[in-house]
Amino acid sequence: MRKLIRRLRARPFIALYLLATPVLGVLGLLFSPSKEVYPFFSWFLFALTPGPQTVYSLEILESRHEPLPSPLAYTEAAGWVPTPHAIAVRELTRRLALAVKNGDAETAARARRILERHHLYPGSVYAVVESFRDPLVEWREGKRTASERIAVFRSETSIH
C-alpha cells in the first residue's frame, strides 16, 4: 500500500519534469547566450567538435649526448627529460615553432634558452614538429594527419 502511495505522489513531479524540459530547452535556445539551460537541456552537448588545427610538439632525439633508440615525443620521454609533463613546454614549443617559421631569431633564441635551461638536459638534440590534425578525419579513417620537422636543435646549456 505504501509503495502505491509513493508512486502516486511521484507522478506530478514526473509530469512537471516532462513538460518543463522542452519548454526550458526552447527558452534557452531563444534567450540564453550559450543556447542552452545545461542541467535541464543541452542542444549542443555532443554536436560541437574541434575543427582542423595545427599542433606543435617537441621530439627528443638525443639526451645527455646519448641517442635515443627512436625519437620520442617530449610528453613520453620520462627519464630522458627532467619535466615530461610540464605545461609550459607546450607554450614554449608553440612560440619557438612560430618564431622559426616567421624568421624571428630573437624570439626563437629566447624560447630555446628557456626550454634548454629548464626543460632539457645538456647535450639534448630535439626537433620542433608541426602536425596538422583534423579530429573528424582521425575518427573516421583511424589515422593521424601529416607532420613534419620544422627545425632540429642541440642543447648545451645546464639546468638550473
C-alpha positions as CSV (number, residue, x, y, z in Angstrom):
1,M,0.0,0.0,0.0
2,R,2.8,2.4,0.9
3,K,4.6,1.7,-2.4
4,L,1.4,2.6,-4.3
5,I,1.1,5.9,-2.4
6,R,4.7,6.8,-3.2
7,R,4.2,6.1,-6.9
8,L,1.1,8.3,-7.0
9,R,3.0,11.1,-5.3
10,A,5.8,10.9,-7.8
11,R,3.6,11.2,-10.8
12,P,3.0,15.0,-10.6
13,F,6.8,15.6,-10.4
14,I,7.4,13.3,-13.4
15,A,4.7,15.1,-15.4
16,L,6.2,18.5,-14.4
17,Y,9.6,17.4,-15.5
18,L,8.4,16.1,-18.8
19,L,6.6,19.4,-19.5
20,A,9.4,21.7,-18.2
21,T,12.2,20.1,-20.2
22,P,11.1,21.1,-23.7
23,V,9.9,24.5,-22.5
24,L,13.3,25.2,-20.9
25,G,15.0,23.9,-24.0
26,V,13.2,26.3,-26.3
27,L,13.5,29.2,-23.9
28,G,17.3,28.5,-23.6
29,L,17.7,28.3,-27.4
30,L,15.9,31.7,-27.8
31,F,17.2,33.7,-24.9
32,S,20.4,32.2,-23.5
33,P,23.8,33.3,-24.9
34,S,25.0,29.7,-24.7
35,K,21.8,28.5,-26.3
36,E,21.1,26.0,-23.6
37,V,20.0,25.6,-20.0
38,Y,22.5,22.9,-19.1
39,P,21.2,20.9,-16.2
40,F,17.8,20.6,-18.0
41,F,18.5,20.8,-21.7
42,S,21.6,20.9,-23.9
43,W,21.3,21.3,-27.7
44,F,25.0,21.2,-28.4
45,L,26.3,18.7,-25.8
46,F,27.9,16.4,-28.4
47,A,27.4,18.4,-31.6
48,L,30.5,20.7,-31.3
49,T,33.8,19.2,-32.3
50,P,37.1,21.0,-32.8
51,G,38.0,21.7,-36.4
52,P,41.3,21.1,-38.2
53,Q,44.2,22.6,-36.3
54,T,48.0,22.9,-36.3
55,V,49.7,21.5,-33.3
56,Y,53.4,21.9,-32.4
57,S,55.4,19.5,-30.3
58,L,58.9,18.6,-29.3
59,E,60.5,15.3,-30.4
60,I,63.6,14.2,-28.4
61,L,66.3,12.6,-30.5
62,E,69.2,12.6,-28.0
63,S,69.5,13.3,-24.3
64,R,72.8,13.8,-22.3
65,H,74.8,13.1,-25.5
66,E,73.1,9.7,-25.7
67,P,71.0,8.9,-28.8
68,L,67.5,7.5,-28.1
69,P,66.6,4.2,-29.7
70,S,63.8,6.0,-31.6
71,P,62.6,9.6,-31.4
72,L,60.2,10.3,-28.5
73,A,57.5,12.9,-28.0
74,Y,58.5,15.2,-25.1
75,T,55.5,14.1,-23.1
76,E,56.5,10.4,-23.5
77,A,60.2,10.9,-22.7
78,A,60.2,10.3,-18.9
79,G,63.8,9.7,-17.8
80,W,65.1,11.4,-20.9
81,V,63.8,14.9,-20.0
82,P,63.5,16.4,-16.5
83,T,59.9,17.6,-16.7
84,P,57.9,15.5,-19.2
85,H,54.5,16.8,-18.1
86,A,55.3,20.5,-17.8
87,I,52.5,22.6,-19.3
88,A,54.9,25.4,-20.0
89,V,56.7,23.3,-22.6
90,R,53.6,23.3,-24.9
91,E,53.5,27.1,-25.0
92,L,57.3,27.4,-25.4
93,T,57.2,24.9,-28.2
94,R,54.5,26.9,-29.9
95,R,56.4,30.1,-29.6
96,L,59.6,28.5,-30.9
97,A,57.8,27.0,-33.9
98,L,56.1,30.2,-34.9
99,A,59.3,32.2,-34.4
100,V,61.2,29.7,-36.6
101,K,58.5,29.8,-39.3
102,N,58.4,33.6,-39.3
103,G,62.1,34.1,-39.2
104,D,62.1,35.8,-35.8
105,A,65.5,34.9,-34.5
106,E,65.3,36.9,-31.2
107,T,62.0,35.2,-30.1
108,A,63.3,31.8,-31.2
109,A,66.5,32.3,-29.2
110,R,64.5,33.3,-26.1
111,A,62.2,30.3,-26.3
112,R,65.2,28.0,-26.8
113,R,67.0,29.4,-23.9
114,I,64.1,28.8,-21.5
115,L,63.5,25.3,-22.9
116,E,67.1,24.3,-22.6
117,R,67.7,25.8,-19.2
118,H,64.6,24.4,-17.5
119,H,63.2,21.5,-19.5
120,L,66.0,19.7,-21.3
121,Y,69.3,18.1,-20.2
122,P,72.6,19.4,-21.5
123,G,73.6,17.6,-24.7
124,S,70.0,17.1,-25.9
125,V,69.1,17.1,-29.5
126,Y,65.4,17.9,-30.1
127,A,63.2,18.7,-33.1
128,V,60.2,21.0,-33.4
129,V,57.4,19.1,-35.1
130,E,54.4,20.7,-36.8
131,S,51.3,18.4,-37.1
132,F,48.1,19.1,-39.0
133,R,45.2,17.4,-37.2
134,D,41.6,17.0,-38.2
135,P,39.7,15.2,-35.4
136,L,37.0,14.1,-37.8
137,V,39.4,12.6,-40.3
138,E,41.2,10.8,-37.5
139,W,38.0,9.5,-36.1
140,R,36.6,8.3,-39.5
141,E,39.7,6.9,-41.0
142,G,41.6,6.0,-37.9
143,K,44.8,7.7,-39.0
144,R,46.6,10.8,-38.0
145,T,47.3,13.5,-40.5
146,A,50.8,14.5,-41.7
147,S,53.5,16.0,-39.5
148,E,56.9,17.4,-40.4
149,R,60.0,18.6,-38.5
150,I,60.4,22.4,-38.7
151,A,63.9,22.6,-37.1
152,V,66.4,20.5,-35.1
153,F,68.4,22.0,-32.2
154,R,71.2,20.9,-29.9
155,S,71.1,21.9,-26.3
156,E,74.4,22.7,-24.5
157,T,73.1,24.8,-21.5
158,S,72.8,23.5,-18.0
159,I,69.6,23.0,-16.0
160,H,69.0,25.4,-13.0
